[in-house]
Amino acid sequence: MSETVASSGPSAPAELRRGTLVAAAAAVAVAQIGLSIPAVINGFINQDLHTSSTTLTWISDAFLVPVTLLELSFGVVGDLFGRKRLLAIGAALMAVGGLLGFFTPSGGTGVLITGQVVSGIGAAAIFPTSIAMLAAGTQNVRQRAQSISIWAAALTGAGFVSPVLAGLLARIEHSGGEYASWRYAFLAMAVLAVVSCVITLVGAQNSSAPLGRSLDWPGQITIAVSLFALLYAVIQGAEDGWGSLPVIGGFVVAVVFMALFVVIERRVDRPLIRLELFGNRMFTVSAVVTVVGMFAYLGTAYATSIRLSAIQEYTPLVTSIGFFCLNVMGVVLFPVSTRVVERFSPGVVLGTGMALIGIGDFVLAAIPATNLSIAAVAVPLLVVGAGFKLAVTSITVVAVNSVPTSKAGMASGATSMLRDGGLTLGPAIVGAIALTNAANAINAQIASSPSLQSALDAFYASPQHVPPAQRPQVEAAVHAVKSGPLGQNGVPAQVPGPDGTPIPFNPLKDVAFHALSHAYSLGYLVCGIAAAVAALIAFTMLGGRRTQDVFIEPEAGERR
């Protein structure tokens, strides 16, 4: 179905609405799979490609950065040129990005990051467009809450399916080496993206809202530069030093270009986002809670990924158990989430969701990585997942219902950008805090122990004293240890000697393990504090208004 239906509601065929719902749910599921895939295979990627700690953070954020930077513009593009084709294009881009991940050569970190960027561009088209398609096809708050709850269930359901899928696929033997099979997770994403594209082209109904909308290139450029500069400074600060010129320059550029963005948006006739949206108390408070709360959620997911896969060195399949716990509550709570959003104040729903995330994080912060039982983290991860389900459903409903339906594309684009901006900051900030803390602890331990420094010097000199056939592996190990705390933890403390007897190899293994355990517990604590702040804001500032009180009917002339 390629036509744009002009009527505003009940006359739209029911099967078209179902087709649109299926297409939107399938697309957002693929986008969430792409976002979640690195979580369970970070350890294998680190060991296979010998990445630095900062590069491993970039592999996760390379997907989220374009999502954050481009969602506002894609919300406008869908309003102008039709949401159906944009949803299909987004899925096609994710298929291309997945194939690049699958064909990443040994040592080809750049290819993997490029694939993540391409997939992120596709997801940037999918997230706001899928919500706007649902908003355009619903006529009242009940219909909209039901459809968005299904959308959120698809998102969270994919969040728990994708780690299990990646974990299973990572067990596939591959001639490229012990860790090469992580690439099959990206191939699976590419296949699912193709299926999503076909579903959209065959079953979705087109919609648009071009009245008063146009691309705002000055606004897009300034917000993109500002957000990228901020993320660059946060991520690179852990490696380059917080006082380094590039990092300080990144923060300065971020502030300057954000100010320019605000000035531009106030002056242009058709801005990327109308700043008066933030004059609406419901929208503004939900925006603040979105950024802070989503930072806490994905910061938790990232800390869990590093803890299970890179610190404790679980296999991807075992790591996926943790992410199953983190995401399964989205499906379990699906039958009640719609009724909760309809019947209770947004402040209560948002505050409860954020409080649950905070409680789970505080418990996780108290469990050291020396506790190797996956069961130890299962219950707090279930609590965090329940909080995320409540939060993401209520945030989306409140934000979209706070504006006229003709502005749903703009509102959903803004909400998606804020949500994914918070998600992008999660790995960046938690990674920066944890890695800086771990590196400082390791350096302090080395400085206070001459014997450890001597052993480390001998380890660095080892490639000169091994047979040529073994030298590449030893050189790779030395490079990994020099790359930072995660590399230092990833190289074994002992290796088999010529007669099979273990001999000392990496003197920093034990030091790095305990430093990382403490550092990522600190990361959980930071996420817990952020979630508690978000809960307090939601409880105190949204008041007792119900979702129905803020629903705004469609404006005349909107095309469906």
C-alpha positions as CSV (number, residue, x, y, z in Angstrom):
1,M,0.0,0.0,0.0
2,S,1.7,3.2,-1.2
3,E,-1.1,5.7,-1.0
4,T,-1.4,8.3,1.8
5,V,-4.9,8.1,3.3
6,A,-6.5,11.5,3.6
7,S,-9.3,10.7,6.1
8,S,-8.7,11.3,9.8
9,G,-9.7,8.2,11.6
10,P,-12.4,5.6,11.7
11,S,-12.7,5.2,8.0
12,A,-9.2,3.8,7.7
13,P,-9.3,0.1,7.0
14,A,-8.6,-2.0,10.1
15,E,-6.2,-4.3,8.3
16,L,-4.1,-1.3,7.3
17,R,-3.8,-0.3,10.9
18,R,-2.7,-3.8,11.8
19,G,-0.2,-3.8,9.0
20,T,1.2,-0.5,10.2
21,L,1.4,-1.7,13.7
22,V,3.2,-4.9,12.7
23,A,5.6,-2.9,10.5
24,A,6.4,-0.4,13.2
25,A,6.9,-3.1,15.8
26,A,9.1,-5.2,13.6
27,A,11.3,-2.2,12.6
28,V,11.8,-1.0,16.2
29,A,12.6,-4.6,17.2
30,V,15.4,-4.7,14.6
31,A,16.7,-1.3,15.7
32,Q,16.8,-2.5,19.3
33,I,18.6,-5.7,18.3
34,G,21.2,-3.6,16.6
35,L,21.6,-1.5,19.7
36,S,21.8,-4.6,22.0
37,I,24.1,-6.9,20.0
38,P,27.5,-5.6,21.3
39,A,26.5,-6.1,24.9
40,V,27.1,-9.9,25.1
41,I,30.0,-10.1,22.6
42,N,32.2,-7.2,23.9
43,G,34.5,-9.7,25.5
44,F,35.0,-11.7,22.2
45,I,35.4,-8.5,20.2
46,N,38.0,-7.2,22.6
47,Q,40.0,-10.5,22.5
48,D,39.7,-11.0,18.7
49,L,40.4,-7.4,17.5
50,H,42.7,-6.4,20.4
51,T,40.8,-3.2,21.0
52,S,41.7,-0.5,23.6
53,S,39.2,0.1,26.4
54,T,38.1,3.4,24.7
55,T,37.7,1.8,21.3
56,L,35.4,-0.8,22.9
57,T,33.2,2.0,24.2
58,W,33.2,3.6,20.7
59,I,32.0,0.3,19.2
60,S,28.9,0.5,21.3
61,D,28.4,4.3,20.9
62,A,29.1,4.3,17.2
63,F,25.6,2.9,16.8
64,L,24.0,5.4,19.2
65,V,25.8,8.5,18.2
66,P,24.1,8.8,14.7
67,V,20.8,7.8,16.3
68,T,21.1,10.7,18.7
69,L,22.3,13.2,16.1
70,L,19.9,12.4,13.3
71,E,16.5,11.5,14.9
72,L,15.2,15.1,14.9
73,S,15.8,15.5,11.2
74,F,14.4,12.1,10.3
75,G,11.3,13.0,12.2
76,V,10.9,15.9,9.8
77,V,11.8,13.8,6.8
78,G,9.1,11.4,7.6
79,D,6.6,14.1,8.0
80,L,7.5,15.7,4.7
81,F,8.0,12.7,2.4
82,G,6.1,9.9,3.9
83,R,6.9,7.7,6.8
84,K,6.5,4.3,5.1
85,R,9.4,4.7,2.7
86,L,11.6,6.1,5.4
87,L,10.9,3.1,7.7
88,A,11.9,0.8,4.8
89,I,15.1,2.8,4.1
90,G,16.1,2.6,7.8
91,A,15.7,-1.2,7.8
92,A,17.8,-1.4,4.6
93,L,20.6,0.6,6.1
94,M,20.6,-1.7,9.1
95,A,21.0,-4.6,6.8
96,V,24.1,-3.0,5.2
97,G,25.6,-2.2,8.6
98,G,25.0,-5.7,9.7
99,L,26.8,-7.1,6.7
100,L,29.8,-4.8,7.4
101,G,30.0,-6.1,10.9
102,F,29.8,-9.7,9.6
103,F,32.7,-9.1,7.1
104,T,34.9,-7.3,9.6
105,P,38.5,-8.6,9.0
106,S,40.9,-9.5,11.8
107,G,42.2,-6.2,13.1
108,G,39.5,-4.3,11.2
109,T,38.1,-2.3,14.0
110,G,37.4,0.6,11.6
111,V,35.2,-1.6,9.4
112,L,33.2,-2.7,12.5
113,I,32.7,0.9,13.7
114,T,31.7,2.0,10.1
115,G,29.1,-0.8,10.1
116,Q,27.8,0.4,13.5
117,V,27.5,4.0,12.2
118,V,25.6,2.8,9.1
119,S,23.3,0.7,11.3
120,G,22.8,3.7,13.7
121,I,21.7,5.9,10.8
122,G,19.1,3.3,9.9
123,A,17.9,3.1,13.5
124,A,17.8,6.9,13.6
125,A,15.2,6.7,10.8
126,I,13.3,3.9,12.5
127,F,12.8,5.1,16.1
128,P,10.9,8.4,15.5
129,T,9.2,7.2,12.3
130,S,7.7,4.1,13.9
131,I,6.2,6.1,16.7
132,A,4.9,8.8,14.4
133,M,3.2,6.2,12.2
134,L,1.3,4.9,15.2
135,A,0.4,8.3,16.5
136,A,-1.0,9.2,13.0
137,G,-3.1,6.1,12.9
138,T,-4.8,6.3,16.3
139,Q,-7.8,8.5,17.2
140,N,-7.8,8.6,21.0
141,V,-5.7,8.1,24.1
142,R,-6.7,4.5,24.6
143,Q,-5.8,3.4,21.0
144,R,-2.6,5.3,21.2
145,A,-1.6,3.9,24.6
146,Q,-2.3,0.4,23.3
147,S,-0.3,0.8,20.1
148,I,2.6,2.4,21.8
149,S,2.6,-0.3,24.5
150,I,2.9,-2.9,21.8
151,W,5.7,-0.8,20.2
152,A,7.5,-0.7,23.6
153,A,6.9,-4.4,24.1
154,A,8.6,-5.1,20.7
155,L,11.5,-2.9,21.7
156,T,12.0,-4.5,25.1
157,G,11.3,-8.0,23.8
158,A,14.0,-7.6,21.1
159,G,16.2,-6.4,23.9
160,F,16.1,-9.7,25.6
161,V,16.0,-11.9,22.5
162,S,19.0,-10.3,20.9
163,P,21.5,-11.2,23.6
164,V,20.4,-14.8,23.6
165,L,20.6,-14.8,19.8
166,A,24.1,-13.3,19.9
167,G,25.1,-15.7,22.6
168,L,23.9,-18.8,20.6
169,L,25.5,-17.6,17.4
170,A,28.8,-16.8,19.0
171,R,29.2,-20.5,19.8
172,I,29.4,-21.3,16.0
173,E,32.8,-22.6,15.1
174,H,34.5,-20.6,12.4
175,S,37.7,-21.2,10.6
176,G,38.8,-17.6,11.2
177,G,39.7,-18.3,14.8
178,E,38.4,-18.9,18.3
179,Y,36.6,-15.6,18.7
180,A,35.6,-15.0,15.0
181,S,32.0,-16.3,15.5
182,W,30.8,-13.1,17.1
183,R,30.3,-11.8,13.5
184,Y,27.3,-14.1,13.0
185,A,25.3,-11.9,15.4
186,F,25.6,-9.1,12.9
187,L,24.7,-11.4,10.0
188,A,21.5,-12.3,11.9
189,M,20.7,-8.6,12.4
190,A,21.1,-8.0,8.6
191,V,18.7,-10.9,7.8
192,L,16.1,-9.6,10.2
193,A,16.4,-6.1,8.8
194,V,15.7,-7.3,5.3
195,V,12.6,-9.1,6.7
196,S,11.5,-5.9,8.4
197,C,12.0,-3.9,5.2
198,V,9.7,-6.3,3.3
199,I,7.0,-6.2,5.9
200,T,7.0,-2.4,5.7
201,L,6.8,-2.3,2.0
202,V,4.0,-4.9,1.8
203,G,1.8,-4.1,4.8
204,A,2.3,-0.6,6.2
205,Q,0.1,2.4,5.5
206,N,1.8,5.6,4.6
207,S,1.2,8.8,6.5
208,S,2.7,12.3,6.6
209,A,2.2,15.8,8.1
210,P,4.0,18.2,5.8
211,L,2.1,21.3,6.8
212,G,4.6,23.8,8.3
213,R,7.5,21.3,8.2
214,S,10.8,21.7,6.4
215,L,14.4,20.6,6.8
216,D,16.4,22.9,9.1
217,W,20.0,22.4,8.0
218,P,21.6,25.1,10.3
219,G,19.8,23.5,13.2
220,Q,20.8,20.0,12.3
221,I,24.4,20.9,11.8
222,T,24.8,22.8,15.0
223,I,23.1,20.2,17.2
224,A,25.1,17.4,15.5
225,V,28.4,19.2,16.1
226,S,27.4,20.0,19.7
227,L,26.4,16.4,20.6
228,F,29.3,14.7,18.9
229,A,31.8,17.0,20.5
230,L,30.3,16.3,23.9
231,L,30.4,12.5,23.4
232,Y,33.9,12.7,22.0
233,A,35.1,14.6,25.0
234,V,33.4,12.2,27.5
235,I,34.6,9.0,25.8
236,Q,38.2,10.1,25.0
237,G,38.7,11.7,28.4
238,A,39.4,8.3,30.0
239,E,42.2,7.7,27.5
240,D,43.6,11.1,26.6
241,G,43.2,12.7,30.0
242,W,40.6,15.1,31.2
243,G,43.0,18.0,31.0
244,S,44.1,17.3,27.4
245,L,43.5,19.9,24.8
246,P,41.3,17.8,22.5
247,V,39.0,16.8,25.5
248,I,38.7,20.4,26.8
249,G,38.2,21.6,23.2
250,G,35.4,19.1,22.8
251,F,33.5,20.4,25.8
252,V,34.0,24.0,24.7
253,V,32.7,23.2,21.2
254,A,29.7,21.3,22.6
255,V,28.7,24.4,24.7
256,V,29.2,26.9,21.9
257,F,27.3,24.9,19.3
258,M,24.5,24.2,21.6
259,A,24.1,27.9,22.2
260,L,24.1,28.5,18.4
261,F,21.4,25.8,18.0
262,V,19.1,27.5,20.5
263,V,19.6,30.9,18.8
264,I,19.0,29.4,15.3
265,E,15.9,27.5,16.5
266,R,14.4,30.7,17.9
267,R,14.9,32.6,14.7
268,V,14.1,30.3,11.8
269,D,10.5,30.0,10.5
270,R,10.4,26.2,10.5
271,P,12.8,24.9,13.1
272,L,14.0,21.4,13.6
273,I,12.2,21.5,16.9
274,R,10.0,24.2,18.2
275,L,11.4,25.2,21.5
276,E,8.0,26.2,22.8
277,L,7.4,22.5,23.2
278,F,9.5,22.8,26.3
279,G,7.0,25.4,27.6
280,N,4.7,22.5,28.2
281,R,5.4,21.2,31.7
282,M,4.5,17.6,30.9
283,F,6.8,17.5,27.9
284,T,9.7,19.3,29.7
285,V,9.7,17.2,32.8
286,S,9.3,14.0,30.8
287,A,12.3,15.2,28.7
288,V,14.5,15.7,31.7
289,V,13.5,12.4,33.2
290,T,14.1,10.7,29.8
291,V,17.7,11.9,29.6
292,V,18.6,11.1,33.2
293,G,16.7,7.9,33.4
294,M,17.9,6.4,30.1
295,F,21.5,7.3,31.0
296,A,21.0,5.2,34.1
297,Y,19.4,2.3,32.2
298,L,22.0,1.9,29.5
299,G,24.8,2.8,31.8
300,T,23.6,-0.2,33.8
301,A,23.4,-2.4,30.7
302,Y,26.9,-1.3,29.7
303,A,28.4,-1.9,33.1
304,T,26.7,-5.4,33.1
305,S,28.1,-6.1,29.7
306,I,31.7,-5.3,30.7
307,R,31.4,-7.0,34.1
308,L,30.1,-10.3,32.6
309,S,31.9,-10.5,29.3
310,A,35.2,-8.6,29.7
311,I,35.9,-8.8,33.5
312,Q,34.5,-12.1,34.6
313,E,35.0,-13.5,31.0
314,Y,31.8,-15.4,30.8
315,T,30.9,-16.9,27.3
316,P,28.4,-14.8,25.3
317,L,25.7,-17.5,26.0
318,V,26.2,-17.1,29.8
319,T,26.4,-13.3,29.4
320,S,23.1,-13.4,27.6
321,I,21.4,-14.7,30.8
322,G,22.1,-11.4,32.4
323,F,20.6,-9.5,29.5
324,F,17.6,-11.9,29.4
325,C,17.0,-10.8,33.0
326,L,17.4,-7.2,32.2
327,N,14.9,-7.2,29.3
328,V,12.4,-10.0,29.9
329,M,10.3,-7.9,32.2
330,G,9.3,-5.8,29.2
331,V,7.4,-8.8,27.9
332,V,6.1,-10.0,31.3
333,L,4.7,-6.6,32.1
334,F,3.2,-6.0,28.7
335,P,-0.4,-7.1,29.6
336,V,-0.6,-4.6,32.5
337,S,1.5,-1.7,31.2
338,T,-1.2,-0.2,29.0
339,R,-3.7,-0.1,31.9
340,V,-1.1,1.3,34.2
341,V,-0.4,4.2,31.8
342,E,-4.1,4.9,31.3
343,R,-5.1,4.8,35.0
344,F,-2.3,6.4,36.9
345,S,-0.6,9.7,37.0
346,P,2.5,10.0,34.7
347,G,4.4,11.1,37.7
348,V,3.6,8.0,39.6
349,V,4.4,5.7,36.6
350,L,7.6,7.4,35.7
351,G,8.7,7.8,39.3
352,T,8.1,4.2,40.0
353,G,10.0,3.0,37.0
354,M,13.0,5.2,37.7
355,A,12.9,4.2,41.4
356,L,13.0,0.5,40.4
357,I,16.0,1.2,38.2
358,G,17.8,2.9,41.1
359,I,17.1,0.1,43.6
360,G,18.5,-2.5,41.2
361,D,21.6,-0.4,40.6
362,F,22.3,0.1,44.3
363,V,22.1,-3.7,44.8
364,L,24.4,-4.3,41.8
365,A,26.9,-1.8,43.2
366,A,27.2,-3.9,46.4
367,I,28.0,-7.1,44.5
368,P,31.7,-7.4,43.7
369,A,32.9,-9.1,40.5
370,T,34.7,-11.6,42.7
371,N,31.2,-13.1,43.2
372,L,31.2,-15.2,40.0
373,S,27.6,-16.5,40.3
374,I,25.3,-15.3,37.5
375,A,22.4,-15.8,40.0
376,A,23.8,-13.0,42.2
377,V,23.0,-10.3,39.6
378,A,19.8,-11.9,38.2
379,V,17.2,-10.4,40.7
380,P,18.5,-6.8,40.6
381,L,18.7,-6.9,36.8
382,L,15.0,-8.1,36.7
383,V,14.1,-5.1,38.9
384,V,16.0,-2.7,36.6
385,G,14.2,-4.2,33.6
386,A,10.8,-3.8,35.2
387,G,11.6,-0.1,35.8
388,F,12.7,0.4,32.3
389,K,9.4,-1.1,30.9
390,L,7.3,1.2,33.0
391,A,9.4,4.2,32.2
392,V,9.8,3.9,28.4
393,T,6.0,3.3,27.9
394,S,4.9,6.3,30.0
395,I,7.6,8.6,28.7
396,T,6.6,8.0,25.1
397,V,2.8,8.3,25.7
398,V,3.2,11.5,27.7
399,A,5.5,13.2,25.2
400,V,3.4,12.4,22.1
401,N,0.1,13.2,23.8
402,S,1.3,16.6,25.0
403,V,1.3,18.0,21.5
404,P,-1.1,18.2,18.5
405,T,-1.1,15.0,16.4
406,S,0.3,17.1,13.5
407,K,3.4,17.7,15.6
408,A,3.7,14.0,16.6
409,G,6.6,13.6,14.3
410,M,8.5,16.5,15.8
411,A,7.6,15.4,19.4
412,S,8.5,11.8,18.8
413,G,11.7,12.9,17.1
414,A,12.6,15.1,20.0
415,T,11.7,12.4,22.6
416,S,13.6,9.8,20.7
417,M,16.6,12.1,20.5
418,L,16.5,12.8,24.2
419,R,16.0,9.1,25.1
420,D,18.8,8.0,22.9
421,G,21.0,10.9,23.9
422,G,20.6,9.6,27.5
423,L,21.3,6.0,26.3
424,T,24.4,7.2,24.4
425,L,25.7,9.0,27.5
426,G,25.3,5.8,29.5
427,P,28.2,3.8,28.1
428,A,30.2,7.0,27.5
429,I,30.0,8.4,31.1
430,V,30.0,5.1,32.9
431,G,32.9,3.8,30.8
432,A,34.9,7.1,31.4
433,I,34.3,7.0,35.2
434,A,35.1,3.3,35.6
435,L,38.1,3.2,33.3
436,T,39.6,6.3,34.8
437,N,39.1,4.9,38.3
438,A,40.5,1.5,37.3
439,A,43.5,3.0,35.5
440,N,44.4,5.2,38.5
441,A,44.1,2.2,40.9
442,I,46.3,0.0,38.7
443,N,48.9,2.8,38.3
444,A,48.9,3.4,42.1
445,Q,49.5,-0.3,42.7
446,I,52.4,-0.4,40.2
447,A,54.0,2.7,41.7
448,S,53.8,1.2,45.2
449,S,55.3,-2.2,44.3
450,P,58.8,-2.3,42.8
451,S,58.5,-6.1,42.3
452,L,55.3,-5.6,40.2
453,Q,57.0,-2.9,38.1
454,S,60.0,-5.2,37.5
455,A,57.7,-8.1,36.5
456,L,55.8,-5.8,34.1
457,D,59.1,-4.6,32.5
458,A,60.1,-8.2,31.9
459,F,56.7,-8.9,30.4
460,Y,57.0,-5.9,28.0
461,A,60.5,-7.2,27.0
462,S,59.3,-10.8,26.4
463,P,58.7,-10.6,22.6
464,Q,62.4,-10.4,22.1
465,H,63.0,-13.6,24.0
466,V,60.4,-16.0,22.4
467,P,60.7,-18.1,19.3
468,P,59.7,-16.3,16.0
469,A,56.6,-18.6,15.6
470,Q,55.2,-17.5,18.9
471,R,56.2,-13.8,18.7
472,P,53.0,-12.5,17.0
473,Q,50.8,-13.9,19.8
474,V,53.1,-12.5,22.6
475,E,53.3,-9.1,20.9
476,A,49.5,-9.0,20.7
477,A,49.3,-9.8,24.4
478,V,51.8,-7.0,25.2
479,H,49.8,-4.6,23.1
480,A,46.6,-5.6,24.9
481,V,48.1,-5.0,28.3
482,K,49.4,-1.6,27.2
483,S,45.9,-0.7,25.9
484,G,44.4,-0.2,29.4
485,P,42.5,-1.9,32.2
486,L,40.3,-4.2,30.1
487,G,43.3,-5.4,28.0
488,Q,45.3,-6.0,31.2
489,N,42.5,-8.1,32.6
490,G,42.0,-10.0,29.3
491,V,45.5,-11.4,29.1
492,P,45.9,-14.6,31.2
493,A,48.1,-14.5,34.3
494,Q,49.7,-17.8,33.4
495,V,50.4,-19.7,30.1
496,P,51.5,-23.4,29.6
497,G,55.2,-23.8,29.5
498,P,57.1,-26.1,27.1
499,D,56.4,-29.1,29.3
500,G,52.8,-28.1,30.0
501,T,53.6,-26.6,33.4
502,P,52.0,-23.2,33.9
503,I,54.4,-20.3,34.0
504,P,53.8,-16.6,35.0
505,F,52.9,-14.4,32.1
506,N,50.8,-11.3,32.8
507,P,51.6,-9.7,36.1
508,L,48.7,-7.3,36.0
509,K,45.9,-9.8,35.6
510,D,44.9,-10.0,39.3
511,V,45.5,-6.3,39.9
512,A,43.3,-5.3,36.9
513,F,40.5,-7.7,37.8
514,H,40.1,-6.2,41.3
515,A,40.5,-2.6,40.1
516,L,37.8,-3.2,37.4
517,S,35.5,-4.9,39.9
518,H,35.6,-1.8,42.1
519,A,35.4,0.6,39.2
520,Y,32.3,-0.8,37.6
521,S,30.6,-1.1,41.0
522,L,31.2,2.6,41.1
523,G,29.5,2.8,37.7
524,Y,26.4,1.0,39.0
525,L,26.4,3.5,41.9
526,V,26.4,6.5,39.6
527,C,23.6,5.0,37.6
528,G,21.6,4.4,40.8
529,I,22.0,8.0,41.9
530,A,20.9,9.2,38.4
531,A,17.8,7.0,38.5
532,A,16.9,8.2,42.0
533,V,17.2,11.8,40.9
534,A,14.9,11.1,37.9
535,A,12.4,9.4,40.2
536,L,12.3,12.4,42.5
537,I,11.8,14.8,39.6
538,A,8.9,12.7,38.2
539,F,7.2,12.3,41.6
540,T,7.4,15.9,42.6
541,M,7.0,17.9,39.3
542,L,4.5,16.0,37.3
543,G,1.8,16.2,39.9
544,G,-1.4,14.2,39.8
545,R,-2.3,14.8,36.1
546,R,-3.4,11.7,34.2
547,T,-2.4,10.8,30.7
548,Q,-6.0,11.6,29.4
549,D,-5.6,15.2,30.7
550,V,-2.9,16.0,28.2
551,F,-4.2,14.3,25.0
552,I,-4.6,16.8,22.2
553,E,-6.9,16.0,19.4
554,P,-5.6,16.0,15.7
555,E,-5.5,19.3,14.0
556,A,-7.7,20.0,11.0
557,G,-6.0,19.2,7.7
558,E,-3.6,16.5,8.9
559,R,-3.2,13.7,6.4
560,R,-3.4,10.1,7.6
